[in-house]
Amino acid sequence: MPLIHTIAPQEATGELAQLYAQVLALRGRVPNSSQIWSSSPDLYKQQLAFIDYYRLHKSLSVALLASIRILVSSSTNCQYCVDFNSAMLINQMGWSPQEVMELKQEGTSIQLSEKENKMLSFVLKSVKNNKKADVNELNILRGLGWSDADLLDALQHGTRMLAVDIIFNTFDIENDNA
């Protein structure tokens, strides 16, 4: 049990039940990562909007975004998020467990393009160092075809993951059984 009260899907009513129905339609279940938001439906709506924005992103691939989440969460020891996103890469993106392990160890992946690996490196460096970006690195990323909107979106994704990790770790979210 997490350290704050959560509402199970079968106990949800009203707006929360509707929000859970959206997640159920998308994922086939309502994982603990969704239930943790149940005590604040307005915040939960923001979280779902954040997920939808990136789920439908035009430039940042699902694999790149999951890689960002895995590596940010590895740095914060959020095992729930590492496991959840590793399973996503394996089960939905067709990565092998070995490829996911190599991503965690090396911070890059053969499953990502050079362009994506450079973006991944930029996000991780920025999240870790939290200081002014190297203009040359930004220009290299732009030269690879990333727009400034992509740079902002990718970095925001990484920093938002950091915030989610803090919430999950603080309230001791449990890994899902399924």
C-alpha positions in Angstrom: 0.0 0.0 0.0 1.3 3.5 -0.8 1.7 5.9 2.1 -1.3 8.0 0.9 -4.8 6.9 0.4 -5.6 5.8 -3.1 -8.9 4.7 -4.6 -9.1 1.3 -6.4 -10.8 1.2 -9.8 -13.7 -0.8 -8.5 -14.3 1.8 -5.8 -14.1 4.9 -8.0 -17.1 7.0 -8.7 -17.9 10.1 -10.7 -15.1 11.9 -12.4 -12.4 9.5 -11.1 -14.3 6.5 -12.5 -14.3 8.4 -15.9 -10.6 9.0 -15.7 -9.9 5.4 -14.8 -12.1 4.3 -17.8 -9.8 6.4 -20.1 -6.7 4.6 -18.7 -8.4 1.2 -18.9 -9.2 1.8 -22.6 -5.6 2.8 -23.3 -3.7 0.3 -21.2 -6.2 -2.5 -20.6 -5.8 -2.0 -16.8 -5.4 0.8 -14.2 -1.9 0.5 -12.9 -0.7 1.7 -9.6 1.0 4.6 -11.4 -2.6 5.8 -12.2 -4.1 5.0 -8.9 -1.5 7.1 -7.0 -3.2 10.3 -8.5 -6.7 9.3 -7.3 -6.7 11.5 -4.2 -6.4 14.6 -6.5 -8.5 14.2 -9.7 -7.5 17.6 -11.0 -3.9 16.7 -10.8 -4.7 13.4 -12.3 -6.3 15.1 -15.3 -3.0 17.1 -15.7 -1.0 13.9 -15.6 -3.3 12.3 -18.2 -3.0 15.4 -20.5 0.8 15.2 -20.1 0.7 11.5 -21.1 -1.5 12.2 -24.1 0.6 15.1 -25.3 3.7 12.8 -25.5 1.8 9.7 -26.6 0.8 11.6 -29.8 4.1 13.6 -30.2 5.1 14.2 -33.8 8.9 14.2 -33.4 9.8 12.3 -30.2 9.4 8.6 -30.6 7.8 6.3 -28.0 11.1 4.5 -27.7 13.1 7.7 -27.1 10.6 8.9 -24.5 10.6 5.6 -22.7 14.4 5.6 -22.8 14.4 9.1 -21.2 12.0 7.9 -18.5 14.1 4.7 -17.8 17.4 6.6 -17.4 16.0 9.5 -15.4 14.2 7.0 -13.1 17.4 5.0 -12.8 19.1 8.0 -11.4 16.4 8.5 -8.8 16.1 4.8 -7.9 12.4 4.8 -8.9 12.2 1.1 -9.5 8.5 1.2 -10.4 9.2 3.6 -13.3 12.3 1.7 -14.5 10.4 -1.6 -14.5 7.2 -0.1 -16.1 9.1 1.6 -18.9 11.4 -1.4 -19.5 8.4 -3.6 -19.9 7.0 -1.0 -22.4 10.1 -1.2 -24.5 10.1 -5.0 -24.4 6.4 -5.7 -24.8 5.3 -2.9 -27.1 8.5 -1.9 -28.9 10.0 -5.3 -29.4 13.3 -4.6 -27.6 15.1 -7.6 -26.1 15.8 -7.6 -22.3 19.5 -7.4 -23.3 18.9 -4.2 -25.3 17.1 -2.6 -22.3 19.9 -3.7 -20.0 22.5 -2.1 -22.4 20.5 1.1 -22.5 20.6 1.3 -18.7 24.3 0.5 -18.6 25.5 2.7 -21.5 22.9 5.5 -21.7 22.5 4.9 -25.4 20.8 2.2 -27.5 21.3 0.6 -30.9 17.5 0.7 -31.1 17.6 4.5 -31.2 19.0 6.5 -34.1 22.1 8.6 -33.6 19.8 11.7 -33.6 17.7 10.2 -30.8 20.8 9.1 -28.8 22.1 12.6 -29.0 18.8 14.0 -27.7 18.8 11.4 -24.9 22.3 12.4 -23.9 21.2 16.1 -23.9 18.2 15.5 -21.7 20.1 13.3 -19.2 23.0 15.8 -18.9 20.5 18.6 -18.4 18.5 16.8 -15.8 21.6 15.8 -13.9 23.6 19.1 -14.1 20.8 21.6 -14.0 22.8 24.4 -15.6 23.0 26.4 -18.8 23.1 24.3 -21.9 26.2 24.2 -24.1 25.3 26.3 -27.2 27.4 24.0 -29.4 25.5 21.0 -28.3 22.2 22.7 -29.0 23.4 23.6 -32.5 24.5 20.0 -33.1 21.0 18.9 -32.1 19.5 21.5 -34.4 21.8 20.3 -37.2 20.5 16.8 -36.7 17.0 18.1 -37.4 15.6 18.7 -33.9 13.6 21.9 -33.5 13.7 24.2 -30.5 10.2 22.9 -29.7 11.6 19.3 -29.7 14.5 20.4 -27.4 12.0 21.9 -25.0 9.6 19.0 -25.2 12.3 16.4 -24.6 13.8 18.3 -21.7 10.4 18.9 -20.1 9.6 15.2 -20.4 12.8 14.4 -18.5 12.2 16.9 -15.8 8.6 15.9 -15.4 9.8 12.3 -15.0 12.1 13.5 -12.2 9.0 15.0 -10.4 7.0 11.9 -10.9 9.8 9.8 -9.5 9.9 11.9 -6.4 6.2 11.5 -5.9 6.3 7.7 -6.5 9.4 7.2 -4.2 8.0 9.5 -1.5 4.6 7.7 -1.3 6.2 4.3 -1.8 4.2 3.2 -4.9 4.1 -0.6 -5.3 5.1 -2.5 -8.4 2.1 -3.9 -10.3 1.6 -7.6 -10.2 0.5 -7.8 -13.8 
